[in-house]
Amino acid sequence: MAKKKEEKDVNIQQDGAEVSDESNTGNEEVTSCETDIEKENRELTDSYKRLAAEYDNYRKRTAKEKQDIYDICVADITEKFLPVLDNLDLALANCDSSDDNVVKGIELIHKQFLEILAKLDVFEIDCLNKPFDPNIHDAVMVTEDPDIQPGTVVEVFKKGYIYKDRVVRHSVVKVAQ
């Protein structure tokens, strides 16, 4: 019986070298182990790539949200300061030229205010003699004039301002009918 067991464990190759069956099963286990490692490596690499993509999407989303919040804040704060600019416009329109130093002071303040708005990308909506657009204009009066094309802004009562593509304040206008 012992002889049969030896014959089972030992095989003779063509060149005469003896190889046991146990070493063959070991190679199969190593090969199987290598494929398991390769599979796990692929899974971990895939997981890493997905995590990196999720982080990149998160970073982009938070940067956009941050920019949106900044834009909303600029528009809101600008809207609160626009009455001051309106008062400066009124002061310039209604001041008499008897005191040139006061007028120059108001002009300098007005100019500085407009420069700050320009740095913030806030600009006046140019609407006089332009077609009426309900997205940027509020019509409070209508006039009939045969010389002016209907739907044209003929007078501006309150200037409107725009920040990027967001209307900060609509222009209050009179429109030809």
C-alpha positions, 0 to 999 in steps of 0.5 A: 500500500505504501508503494501505491501511495508513492506512485500517486504522489510522484509523477515522472516527466518526459525528461525523467525528473520527478514532480509531485502532485502537491507542487502542482496544486501549489502553483494553482493556488499561487495563480489563484491568489495572484488573480484574487490580488489583481481583482482586489487591486482593480476594485480598489483602483476603481473605488479610488477613481470614483472617490476622486471624481466625487471629490472633484464634483464636490469641489466644483459644486461648492465653488459654484455655490460660493460664487452664487452666494457672492453674486446674491450678496453684491446685488443685495448690498448694491440695491440698498446703496442705490438710493444714495446714488439717486440722491446724488443724481438729484443733488447734481440736477438741482444744484445752482452753480453759485457755490462751485466747491459744493457742486465739485464735491458732489460730482467727485462723490458721484464719480467715486460711487460710479467707479466703485459700482463699475469695479463690482460689475454693476452698471446702469441699464441704458434704456432711453429711446430703446425698446421696452423690455419687461425684464429690465423695465417697469412702465409706470406711464404711457404716452401717445406720440405719433413721431415715436415708435410704439413700445419705445422708452421715452423717459426714465424716472428712476435709473435701473442697474444690472449686475452681471446678468441679474437685475439689481433694480428695474428702470422705472420708465414712460413708454410710447404707445 
